[in-house]
Amino acid sequence: MKQIHLGKLIGSGAGSDVYECGPGRVCKLYKPNAGNVDYEYNKMKEAYEIGLPVPRPYELVEINNRRGFVMEYIQGASFMETMMSCLKACFENGMTNQEIFNSEIIQSQIKTVAFTLADFHSQSCRLQETVKVSLSNSCKYNLYLSAEEKNKVQEFISKLPDGDSLCHGDPNPGNFIKQGGRIRVVDWNDSAKGNFMYDIAQYVLTMRYADVSLDWPGDALGFITEYQNEFSRVFIEEYTKITGKDLSNLKEWTIPVLVSKMGGNNPKKKQERILRDVFHGLRG
């Protein structure tokens, strides 16, 4: 395991810190017991090798008893950052929420995510872990469900369709970055092989619960709350137009994917809402 010198800290999350570590490179260093480094590294490596728009992974490292990996430094604004800047400017100019949603920046972002995911899903995947195994493990180790409730969720998972597409697993706007004229996608820790509907459900549910998970100013949060369903509608319409695929079984994925989102570092309000909706879905 190679040792390297860490430079400036440029980002920090619940499970890792990201440091500069040389020209055009960064090191994603996992926090203790935060996850399997090899797992994400190998997923990113495969995605890069088949030509998908991901950061180039270079090597695994260990620094001060923390493991991580070196990858290409993707410098650019994420869709989340761009959206925040757009909203701020639009509010200052007195635009209505409808005008903002119909703006080129917002519409382009939604449609670009749909296009990018469609590209991923057209690729066969060599990853060993499948979507259904990932969902099953999330259910198995869930701390909030009873044994009976877990069994019911596992039944739902067993009935989900299989597939061999490369699924990203966390297609939220913060993971899509515009670098020059190119879109790059980061954070492959939740990627897996399986049915494309896994990513569709992830996107739709990300937008559905955005109003309780974003630390945004009131006007911006109000916009997201009002238009979260419209984000999903435009996304689904665009993905369907690109691929011609049938997305009518989305509801079948809702409970298994929601269970996978339980726990972790969810804000309290988001966690409470997910728990409430999961329990309602299991008892309905």
HUNOR-V409749 format. One record per residue. N is the residue number from 1. NEAR is the number of other C-alpha atoms within 10 Angstrom. Layout:
N|NEAR / N|NEAR
//
This chain:
1|10 / 2|9 / 3|11 / 4|13 / 5|10 / 6|15 / 7|13 / 8|10 / 9|13 / 10|11 / 11|11 / 12|14 / 13|10 / 14|10 / 15|15 / 16|19 / 17|16 / 18|22 / 19|21 / 20|20 / 21|19 / 22|15 / 23|8 / 24|11 / 25|18 / 26|24 / 27|30 / 28|24 / 29|24 / 30|23 / 31|17 / 32|11 / 33|8 / 34|11 / 35|14 / 36|12 / 37|18 / 38|14 / 39|15 / 40|17 / 41|22 / 42|16 / 43|24 / 44|23 / 45|18 / 46|17 / 47|24 / 48|15 / 49|11 / 50|12 / 51|10 / 52|17 / 53|17 / 54|23 / 55|20 / 56|18 / 57|23 / 58|15 / 59|14 / 60|20 / 61|19 / 62|15 / 63|15 / 64|6 / 65|9 / 66|14 / 67|22 / 68|25 / 69|21 / 70|24 / 71|23 / 72|16 / 73|19 / 74|18 / 75|12 / 76|16 / 77|15 / 78|20 / 79|23 / 80|16 / 81|14 / 82|19 / 83|18 / 84|15 / 85|11 / 86|17 / 87|21 / 88|14 / 89|13 / 90|16 / 91|14 / 92|9 / 93|9 / 94|10 / 95|13 / 96|12 / 97|19 / 98|11 / 99|11 / 100|19 / 101|18 / 102|12 / 103|13 / 104|10 / 105|15 / 106|18 / 107|15 / 108|12 / 109|19 / 110|20 / 111|19 / 112|18 / 113|22 / 114|26 / 115|19 / 116|18 / 117|19 / 118|23 / 119|16 / 120|21 / 121|23 / 122|14 / 123|16 / 124|15 / 125|21 / 126|15 / 127|18 / 128|10 / 129|14 / 130|22 / 131|28 / 132|23 / 133|16 / 134|18 / 135|21 / 136|23 / 137|13 / 138|20 / 139|25 / 140|17 / 141|11 / 142|17 / 143|10 / 144|14 / 145|17 / 146|10 / 147|11 / 148|9 / 149|16 / 150|20 / 151|14 / 152|14 / 153|23 / 154|18 / 155|13 / 156|17 / 157|21 / 158|13 / 159|11 / 160|17 / 161|15 / 162|15 / 163|18 / 164|19 / 165|25 / 166|29 / 167|30 / 168|25 / 169|23 / 170|21 / 171|26 / 172|19 / 173|20 / 174|17 / 175|15 / 176|24 / 177|22 / 178|16 / 179|13 / 180|10 / 181|6 / 182|9 / 183|17 / 184|20 / 185|22 / 186|18 / 187|19 / 188|22 / 189|19 / 190|15 / 191|25 / 192|25 / 193|26 / 194|24 / 195|20 / 196|25 / 197|25 / 198|27 / 199|26 / 200|25 / 201|26 / 202|22 / 203|22 / 204|22 / 205|20 / 206|20 / 207|21 / 208|19 / 209|18 / 210|17 / 211|21 / 212|19 / 213|17 / 214|13 / 215|11 / 216|13 / 217|10 / 218|9 / 219|13 / 220|20 / 221|17 / 222|14 / 223|17 / 224|23 / 225|16 / 226|14 / 227|18 / 228|19 / 229|15 / 230|14 / 231|21 / 232|20 / 233|14 / 234|15 / 235|23 / 236|20 / 237|14 / 238|19 / 239|24 / 240|16 / 241|12 / 242|14 / 243|14 / 244|10 / 245|12 / 246|11 / 247|15 / 248|8 / 249|12 / 250|13 / 251|10 / 252|16 / 253|20 / 254|19 / 255|21 / 256|25 / 257|24 / 258|20 / 259|24 / 260|19 / 261|22 / 262|21 / 263|18 / 264|10 / 265|12 / 266|14 / 267|13 / 268|12 / 269|13 / 270|20 / 271|19 / 272|15 / 273|14 / 274|21 / 275|19 / 276|11 / 277|16 / 278|22 / 279|16 / 280|11 / 281|12 / 282|13 / 283|9 / 284|6
//
